[in-house]
Amino acid sequence: MLRSHRVAWACCAALAWHIAAHAQSEFPTRPVRLVNPYSPGGSVDLVGRAVAAGLSQIWGQQVIVDNRPGAGTQIGTEIVARADPDGYTMLCNSSAIAIMPAIYRNMRFDTVRDLTPIIQATSSAPMLAVHPSVPAKSVKELIALAKAQPGKISAAASGIGSTNHLTTEMFQSMAGIKLLIVPYKGGAPAIADLIGGQVNMFFNSAAVFLPMMPSGRVRVLATGSAKRADYAPDIPTVAEAGVPGFEASTWFGFYGPRALPAALAQRWNDAVNQYLKTPQAQAYFAKQHMTTVGGTLAAFASYQKSETARWSKLIVSAGVQPQ
């Protein structure tokens, strides 16, 4: 009797494995939900909706973007962290996900432990811009000006703990200067004050600053990426312009729940890589002043961990208080 029970259990287990394996190989067989933890219209939305449309064509199943903003992206991110690991509820998020652990005290999930990194889709380098009234035509001149007037050069930040705030903290630390950091409730009022001359400098996206350059409303001094951006090859990096080793970028990636089977994770990774290599994707993201990245599951998991550690160290050294 005992042996027959064991045989029956083994048969059931084998059947369950076969069904699960078949379901994964046929994935997806119904619409897929892609959670965006931000409001519609932002950079994550631009990336998420473009990739969702591309995957819908590749898979022949609709990939639907579900915007779930709130609590500094914790609401939408937790939805995916707690979702069934079947590949049908996934996350698109920005590099802010690497900042969250050091900024929020009481998160109910761990961004490294409770999510499966799938792929880094794109990156966008922040640009350092100053108001035209600032008598600095280069990063070196800006640093010299700040050293001559400690705490006098004002730098906008769209919220304490935001990517551009921490990029500014990194800049002043590595350049050995003291800035007057002015926090705003968002990017729009910060940009308005930069244009109006109420603040002297601001790190923000190329999509914001490049269209303003021809009119002279702002002066872009450098880009924060490790190498010059393809869409702005004439603009030097902060590193080559005066702060060796400086690197900051906003990146966008995809995640699944923690226990997502390797086969499903790889299926997602393969499909997003396939889309990113298409001429349509290349043209679209270039227009958004973004660089396509792609790569393996392991590469993105490693990058996620290193970025989380790097920003955590900076937040502690800058004395930013967790919320």
N, C-alpha and C positions, 0 to 999 in steps of 0.2 A: 504493500500500500504506500509506504513512504517513498519507495523508488518511483512509483507511478506519479506521485505528487511532484517529485523533483523533475521528472520528464515533462509533465504538463507545464510546470513553471518555466522550464527552459524553452519549451516551445512558444509559450506566450511572450517571453522576453525576446526571443528571436524574431517573432512576428512583429512585436512593437518596434524593434530596431529597424526591421525592414520597412515598415510603414513610415517611420520617421525619416529614414534615409531617402525613401522615394519622395516624400513631401519636400525635403530639402532640395533634391535634384530637380523637382518640377517648379520650385519657387520662382516667382509668385503666381498663385492661382486665383488671387482676388486683390482688390485695391490695397495699396500700402499707405500707411500714415507716416508722414514725415513732420515731426514736431519742431517748430521754430519757437524758442523761448523769448522772442522779441515781438514787438508790434509790427504790423505790415509796413513795408516801404523802406526798411533799413538795409544795410549791407548784407546781413544774414539772409534776409528775404530775397535779395537779388541772387545770391548764390543758391539758396535752397530751391527756389522756384525754377531756376534754369536747370539745375541738376535733376529736379523732379520731372520736368518736361522731357529731358533727355532719357531718363530711365523709363519713363512711360512708353517711349518709342522703342527702346531696346527690348523691354520685357513684354510689351503688348498688354500691360496692365497699368491702370492709372495709379500714379503716385501723388497723393494729395497732401499739400502743405497745410498744417494745422498750427496757427499762431496761438501760443499760450504764454503771453508775457506776464511779468509780475515777480516781485521779491528778488530783483536783481538777477533774473533768469532762473531762479531756483525752482519755480513752479513747473515750467516746461521741462526742465532738465530732470526733475524728479519723476515726472510722468514716464519718461523713458527708462530711468533707472529701475523703476518698479514694474515695468511692463513685462508681459510674457516674452521669453526669449525666442520668438518664432520668426523674427525678421520683418514683421508687419508693423511694428511701432519703433521708429528710429528717430534720431536726433540730428539736427544741423545746428551747430553753434560756432561761436567765434573764439578767438584766443582768450577772451574773458573767462573762459572755463578754467584756464590755468591760474587765474588770479583768485577765483572764488574761495578756495580753501583757506587762504590767508586773510581774506577780507571779512568773511561771515563766520561768526562764532558757532552758531547752532544749526548748521546744515544737517539735514536728516539723511544725507547720503554722502558718499565719498566719490569725488569725480574720477579718481584713478581706480579705486576698487570696484565701484558699482557700474561702470560703463565699459563697453568694449570699443576701443578705438578702431575705426574702419579705414579712414583715409583723410589726409589733408588735401582738400580740393584746390584752394587758391590761397594766395597771400597778397597783401597790399601794404606797401611801406608808408609809414606816416611821413609827412613832410614838415620841416621846420620853416615857418613863415613869420615874418615880422611886418609891422606897419611901416609904410614908406618913410615915416618921419624918424625912424630909428637910424642913427648914423652908423650903420654896419652893413657892409656889402658882402660879407662872408662870415662863416662860422668863427674863424679866428678873430675877426674884428668884433663880433658879438661877445665872445669870451673876454676879450680885452676890455670891452666897455663894461661888462658885468663885474670884472675884477676891480675896475676903477671906481665902481659905484655899487658896493655890496648891498643887496636887498632892494635895489632901486628899479631894476629891470623887471617888469611885471610879465608873468606868464599865465595864460588862461588854462584852465583845466575843467573839462566837462564832468565834474563830480569827483569827489575824493575816492581814490581807489580805481578810477577809470583807467583805461589803457593809456590815454594821452597824459593823464596826471602822472602815472608811474614812469612813463617815458621821459617826462620833464624832470622827475626826481632822478632818474638815471643820468640824464644829461648834466644836471648841475653837479651831481656827485662825481662823475667821471671827468668833468671839465674843471673841477675844483673851484666852483663859483657858488654864490648865494643869490637865488632869485626870489622875487615876491610872487608866490603862487596864488592865483586868484581863482577859487572854485566857483563854477556855475552849475545850474541845474540841468544843463544839456549843452550839446554842441552848437545849436543855432544861436542862442544869446551870446555865447563866447565868440563865435565868428563875427556877429554883428558888432561887438565891442572892439574886436581886432580891426575891422574895417574902419570903425569910427575913431580909432586911435585911443580908446580908453584903456587898452592893454597893449603891451609892446610885442609879444610873441605868442605863438600857439603851435603845438604839434597836432596836426590833423591829416586827414586822408588826401591823397593826390586828387581824388574826384572832386574834392571841395576847392582846393587851391589852384590847380592847373588852369581851370577856366577863368580865374580871376587875374592871372598874370598879365595877359595882353593889355588889360585896362589899367594896370599899375595899382590896383587897390591893395595888393599885398606884394611883398618881395619874398620869394622862396629862396632860402639859402642852401638847403640840403635835404636829402632824403635819408630816412633812418635805416634803410635796408643794408645788408652786408655788402651788396654790390649795386651798381647803378640800375635803376629800373628800366626795363625795355621800353616803356612808354614815356620815359623822360631821360634819355641817355646823356643830355647835356648838363643835368643837375648832379653835382657831386654828392657822395654819401657824407654823413656826419663824420664817419671814421676817417675818410681821406681828407676831409676839410678841416680837421683840427682836433678830433677826439678819437685816437686810435682804439680799436676794439669795440666801439659803440655799435650796437645792433638792436633794432626794435622793429617789429612788424606785426601787423594784424593779420591773423590767419583764420581760415574757415575750414571746419572739418565735420566729419560724420561719425556718429557713434550708435551703438546698439546697447541693449541691456547687458549686464555682467555675464550671464550664463549663455549668451548667444553661441550656438554651435559653430565650430570652426568652419564647417562647410558653408553655412549661411553668411558668416562674416566674409569669407573669401568670395562668395557670389556677389555680395555688395561691392566689395573692393574691385573686383574685375569689371563690374558694370560701370562704376563711376570712372575708373581709369579709361575704359572704352569711350565713354562720353567726352571726357576731358581732352582726348586726342583728336576729336572731330574738328573740322574747320569751323563749324558753327560755334562750338564752345570757345575755340581760340579767339575768334573774332569778337564774340560777345564779351568775354572777360577782358580783352584788351580795351574794349570801349569803356568798360567800368574801371579802368586803371588797375586791373588785378593781373597777377601772374598765375597761370595754372601750375599745379605742383604734381599731384598724384603720388604713386609709390606703393610700397607694400604695407601690409598690416603691421608688421614688426617695426618698420621705420616710423610709422606714425605713433605707435605705442611708446617707442623710445623718445620721440620728440616731445610728446605730451608730458612724460615724466620729467624730462629735463627742463621744459618750460615752466612747469609747476614749481619745481625746486628753485629755478632762477628768480621767478617773480616773488616767491615767498621770501627769499633771502633779501631782495630789494625792499619789500614792504617792511620787514623787520628793521633793516638798517635805516630806512627813511623815517621810522617812527610813526607809520600810518596805523591808527588804532582800528582794530576789527570792529565791525558793526554787530 
